[in-house]
């Protein structure tokens, strides 16, 4: 069985649908959690692919969070070894940085439910072909990236020129979130309530749209992540990764326990568990 390395920056932001897609393709998940003091490896090693999740830190905070610098090096090693890479939100920014592109503050924070428009290039893309040209995605970011050299822009939004890109045949960065489950969204709105309020937003409008928006987003997410998982296995088009396929039993890894240790030199832990009220 092949295995994918998943870097999870905060307990609350689990892989969600990504985990289900990988398991459906018989790919195991090896987690590295820097918030719990786990060290980022220098090389991708025997892992068949690399997933880099989101988090509240920024690419420009490598002095404060030195593991980010090590992640960029790991991404570069995975690219040099031609292993599939998938970056989500912060992960997409780190992928862009690893490819030499600039990451900077956006015009304003893009949080909540906002429309994404696919570019013409997606018509023949391995992950995006045949999918709706416009859909509502979940967003939670303040930073944006320039398009890396030799990369192809795949999507945009009203506030952000590059919402997704691909580089080569199997490296993809998604600034928006397709992987979200209702549980993760609820946890994020609680953990990052202060960021919501700083952006002039509140939890209720975000949560009120979950029931209406999440089913369609999951259909797209299952297709995209299933196709990326197929790339990890060296496949291109199988019945299980086509649009409309169902991945049953999506299991999220548990959030870290409150008493899980951090290195003394590591950044503050984000280990809080939340129970739905």
N, C-alpha and C positions, 0 to 999 in steps of 0.2 A: 504494500500500500504506500502510495506517495504521501508526502507531508508538506504542508505549507506553514511557513513561519508567520505569525500574526503579532504585530506590535500594538499593544493596547495601552494608551497613555493615561486613561482615567478609568476607574472602576465602572462608572455609569455608561460609558460609550462602548458597548459590546459589539461584536460583529453582526448581530441580528441575522438578517436573511443570508448574509455571506456564509455564515457557519452552516446553515441548512443546505445551501448550494454545494459547498465543498463536501459535506457528508454524503449528499446524494450522488456525488461522483466518486465516492469511496476514497476521499482524500482526508487524511487526519490533520488535526490542528495543533500546532505547537505554539503556545503563547509565551510572549516575553512582555512582562509588565514592569516598565521602569519605575512606575509610581510605588511599586513594592520592593524597590531596590534590586531588581533583576537587571543584569548587565546586557547591553546590546552587543552581540558578537561582531567580530571583525569581518567574517566571511559568511556567505550564504550557505556554504557547505553542501550537504546532501539534500537540502530542502528544494522542492520542486517549484516553489514560488514564494512570493513575499506580499503580505497585506499590511499596510500601515494605516492605522485608524486615526480618528480625529482627537482633538484635545484643546484645552483653553490656552495653551502656550503658543508663542509665535516663532517662526523660523529665525527672527532677529534676536531671540532670547537665548542663544546658544551659550552665552556666558553664564546665565542663570540656570539653564537646563543643559548641562554638557552632553547629556545622552542624545540630544538632537543632532549634534555634530557627528556622533557615532552612527546615528541612523542614516544620515546622508551618505556616509562612507559605505554602509551596508547596502543601501539602495544602489549605489554606483557599482558595487561588486556584483549584485544580482543582475544588473543590466549588462555588465561585461560578460557574465556567464550565460546571458540570454535566457534567464529565468523570468517567467511572467511576474509583473509587479502591478499591484492595485493600491492606489492611494486614495483615501477618503478624507475630505476636508483638510485638516492639517496634513494628512498623509499626501494629498495632492500637491500641497505647497512644498513639502519636503522633496517630493519627486521632481517638481519643477526646479527647485534649487539644486538638486543633484545633477540635473541636466544643464545647469549654468544659467537659468533664468532668474530674474529678479522677483522677489516677493515683497509686497508693500501694503500699506493700509489702503482699504477701499474708500470710496466716496462716503459711504456710511455702512453701518452694519446691516447685513442681510440676514434677518432672523424670522423664522416662521414659514408660512406657506406662500411660495412665489412661483410664477410660471417660468419654465425653462423651454427654450426653443432649440431644436436640433439643427445643426448646419447640414449643408448639402452632402458633405463628406460622409455622413452617417449612412447614406443610402447603400454604400458598399462595405461598411465597417463590420468587422467580425462580431462585435458585441451589440451594435445598435441598428443594424439593418432590419427593416420591417416594423420598427417601433413607431409609435405616434410622434409626429414632428413637434408637437407642443404638449406639455403636461405640467401639472403642478407638483413641485418637489418640496421637500423639507430642507430648510437652510438654517445654518447657525455659524456664521463666519463674519469676521471684520477685515481680514486680509485677503488679497487677491494676488494673482501671479501674472507675469508676462508669459507669452507663449514661448516655450523653449525652442531652440534652433532645431530644425528638422522634425518638429512635432506638428500634428494636425489638430486644429481646434475643432471640437465636436459640438459644442453647445454654448449658448449665451443666455443672459437674462437682461431685464431692463437696467439693472444696476451694474452688471458684471459682464464684460466682453467675453471672457473665457471661463466658462463654467465646467468644461471638461475638455480633455485632450488625450491623444494617444501618441506614443513614440515607438517606432518600430512596429513589430507585429503583436506585442503582448504586454506593453507597459501602458497603463491607463491611470489618469488622475481625474477624480470627480470631486468638485468643490461642494456640491450639494449632496444630500443624503438620500439614497435609495434603500439603505439597509435597515432603516428605523422600524422598531416595533412600538406599539402603544406604550408598553411598559418603559422603554428607553426614553421616549419623548416625555412622559410624565416625570421620570427621574431627572431628566435634564432641566426641565422648567423649574424644578424645585432646587436643584443644586446650584444652578446658574441664574437664580431669580434676580440677583443684583445686576447682572449683565443685561437682562431683559429690561429692567427698570431704567438703567442708564441709557438704553436705546429708545426710551419712551414707550415701551411695550409692557404688557402684563400677561400672566399665564393663561387666563381664561380664553381670550380670543384664539390663542394657539391650540389649546386643548379642545375647544368647541368644534374645530374643523377636522379633528383626527378621524372620526367615524366616516365622514364624507370623503376624505382625501386618501386615506391609507390603503383601501382595497385596490384602487387603480395603481397606486404607487408600487404596491407589492407585486402586481402583475408584471410591471416593467422591471422591477428589481429582480424577480425570479429569473426572468429572461436574461438580463445583463450578467448577473452573477453566475448563472448556470453556464452561460457561454464562456465566461472567463475561466470557470473551473474546467471546462472542456479544453481550453488552451493549456492549462496546467497538465492535463493528461495527454496532450499532443493531438487532440481531436479538433475538428472544425465545425461539424454540423451533425448533431445527433438528435433523435426525437426528444430526449430529455432536456435539451437546452433551447428548444424553439419557443417562440412566444406562445403563451397560453398554457405551457406545461405547469404542473403543480408540484411543488416540493412540500411534502407533508412532514409534520413533526419538526418544525424549525426550533432548534434548541439553542438557547443562549448560554454561554458559560456563566457561572454565577459571578456576581460582583465580589470584589475582595472583601474579606471579613474586616470588621473594625479593628481587630487586634493584629492584623497582618503587618509585619515590621517594615520599616524603610531604613535605608542606609542613613547614618547621621548626616552625611553630606548631600543627600538627595533633596529635591525640592519638596514642598509640602505634599503630604499624601492626600489623595482624593478617594477616601475609602468608605465614605458614608453610604449606608444602605437606607433606602426609603421604602416605606410601606404606603400603598395606595390608601388614600383617605376615603 
